[in-house]
Amino acid sequence: MIIFKNLKQILEMVIQWENRLTEFYTVAENLIKDDECKKLIALLKENHVHNLNIIKDTRIENYGLDEWIRCADDCNADDLLPIDRLTIDTTKEEMITPIVKFEEKMKGFYVSISEKIVSRNEKELIDALVVFKERQIYEIKKCLD
């Protein structure tokens, strides 16, 4: 369990977890040699970095005062992205499967936080992050087709 005092702490933790995905993309980009896979990695990384910058630029103070303490399940997202298992021959499917699992885990975390928030403005922010993740999952899965 993780105890959060306020929304700022939640977003700081989320950014740390999301940076792990950025690392995964960077390693994959530098390691995998398949041209189709490299193009896919570049596209996914670009979208991820763009979305992560939106989260980083979120001005918490715009969502009201949030003095509360809540518990949430630890996301344990690091275990989902096996950077050490990426190889030159990693296939598109082998690369995307852990990414989808990571994104689904993050979405679940956002949903669990949303269920605990009482403030309407803060809830709307977290719910927007849930929708954000749903779109990312959809786009990533579409790459497998």
C-alpha positions as CSV (number, residue, x, y, z in Angstrom):
1,M,0.0,0.0,0.0
2,I,1.1,3.6,-0.7
3,I,-0.2,6.5,1.3
4,F,-0.7,9.8,-0.5
5,K,-1.2,13.1,1.3
6,N,-2.3,14.9,-1.8
7,L,-2.8,14.9,-5.5
8,K,0.7,16.3,-6.2
9,Q,2.3,13.2,-4.6
10,I,0.1,10.9,-6.8
11,L,1.2,12.6,-10.0
12,E,4.9,12.6,-8.9
13,M,4.7,8.8,-8.4
14,V,2.8,8.4,-11.7
15,I,5.5,10.3,-13.5
16,Q,8.2,8.0,-12.0
17,W,6.3,5.0,-13.2
18,E,5.7,6.5,-16.7
19,N,9.4,7.3,-17.0
20,R,10.0,3.6,-16.7
21,L,8.1,3.2,-20.0
22,T,10.2,5.9,-21.6
23,E,13.3,4.0,-20.6
24,F,11.9,0.8,-22.1
25,Y,11.3,2.6,-25.4
26,T,14.8,4.1,-25.4
27,V,16.4,0.7,-24.8
28,A,14.2,-0.9,-27.4
29,E,15.0,1.9,-29.9
30,N,18.7,1.4,-29.5
31,L,18.7,-2.4,-29.4
32,I,16.1,-3.8,-31.8
33,K,17.3,-4.0,-35.4
34,D,14.1,-4.9,-37.2
35,D,13.0,-1.9,-39.3
36,E,9.3,-2.3,-38.8
37,C,9.8,-2.7,-35.1
38,K,12.0,0.4,-35.0
39,K,9.3,2.5,-36.7
40,L,6.7,1.2,-34.3
41,I,9.0,2.0,-31.3
42,A,9.6,5.5,-32.5
43,L,5.8,6.1,-33.0
44,L,4.9,4.7,-29.6
45,K,7.7,6.6,-27.8
46,E,6.7,9.8,-29.5
47,N,3.1,9.4,-28.4
48,H,4.1,8.4,-24.9
49,V,6.5,11.3,-24.4
50,H,3.9,13.7,-25.6
51,N,1.3,12.3,-23.2
52,L,3.8,12.2,-20.3
53,N,4.6,15.9,-20.9
54,I,0.9,16.7,-20.6
55,I,0.9,15.0,-17.2
56,K,4.1,16.8,-16.2
57,D,2.6,20.1,-17.2
58,T,-0.5,19.6,-15.2
59,R,-0.9,22.5,-12.7
60,I,-2.3,20.8,-9.6
61,E,-3.2,24.1,-8.0
62,N,-5.9,24.5,-10.7
63,Y,-7.8,21.6,-9.2
64,G,-8.4,23.1,-5.7
65,L,-7.0,22.5,-2.3
66,D,-6.4,18.9,-1.6
67,E,-5.5,18.1,2.0
68,W,-6.3,14.5,2.4
69,I,-4.6,11.3,3.1
70,R,-5.5,8.2,1.2
71,C,-4.1,4.7,0.6
72,A,-3.7,3.1,-2.7
73,D,-2.4,-0.2,-3.9
74,D,1.2,0.0,-5.1
75,C,1.3,-0.2,-8.9
76,N,4.5,-2.2,-9.0
77,A,4.8,-1.2,-12.7
78,D,8.6,-1.8,-12.8
79,D,8.1,-5.6,-13.0
80,L,5.9,-5.3,-16.1
81,L,8.6,-3.8,-18.4
82,P,11.4,-6.4,-18.7
83,I,14.1,-4.2,-20.2
84,D,16.7,-6.8,-19.5
85,R,14.8,-9.3,-21.8
86,L,14.9,-7.1,-24.9
87,T,17.3,-8.4,-27.6
88,I,18.2,-7.5,-31.1
89,D,15.7,-10.1,-32.3
90,T,12.7,-9.1,-30.1
91,T,9.6,-9.2,-32.2
92,K,6.8,-6.6,-32.4
93,E,4.5,-8.9,-30.4
94,E,7.2,-9.5,-27.7
95,M,7.7,-5.8,-27.3
96,I,4.1,-4.7,-27.3
97,T,2.7,-7.3,-24.9
98,P,4.5,-6.0,-21.8
99,I,3.7,-2.4,-22.9
100,V,0.0,-3.2,-23.0
101,K,0.2,-4.9,-19.6
102,F,2.0,-1.8,-18.2
103,E,-0.6,0.5,-19.6
104,E,-3.5,-1.6,-18.3
105,K,-1.9,-1.7,-14.8
106,M,-1.5,2.1,-14.9
107,K,-5.1,2.5,-16.0
108,G,-6.2,0.3,-13.1
109,F,-4.2,2.5,-10.7
110,Y,-5.9,5.6,-12.0
111,V,-9.3,4.0,-11.6
112,S,-8.5,3.0,-8.0
113,I,-7.4,6.6,-7.2
114,S,-10.5,8.0,-8.9
115,E,-12.7,5.8,-6.6
116,K,-11.1,7.4,-3.5
117,I,-11.2,11.1,-4.5
118,V,-14.1,13.2,-3.2
119,S,-13.3,16.5,-4.8
120,R,-15.1,16.8,-8.1
121,N,-12.3,18.7,-9.9
122,E,-9.6,16.3,-8.8
123,K,-11.8,13.3,-9.7
124,E,-12.3,14.8,-13.2
125,L,-8.5,15.1,-13.6
126,I,-7.9,11.5,-12.6
127,D,-10.8,10.3,-14.8
128,A,-9.2,12.2,-17.7
129,L,-6.0,10.2,-17.0
130,V,-8.1,7.0,-17.2
131,V,-9.5,8.0,-20.6
132,F,-5.9,8.9,-21.6
133,K,-4.8,5.4,-20.8
134,E,-7.7,3.8,-22.6
135,R,-6.8,5.7,-25.7
136,Q,-3.1,4.7,-25.4
137,I,-4.1,1.0,-24.9
138,Y,-6.3,1.1,-27.9
139,E,-3.6,2.7,-30.1
140,I,-1.0,0.2,-29.0
141,K,-3.2,-2.8,-29.5
142,K,-4.1,-1.4,-33.0
143,C,-0.4,-1.7,-33.9
144,L,-0.6,-5.4,-33.5
145,D,-3.1,-5.7,-36.3
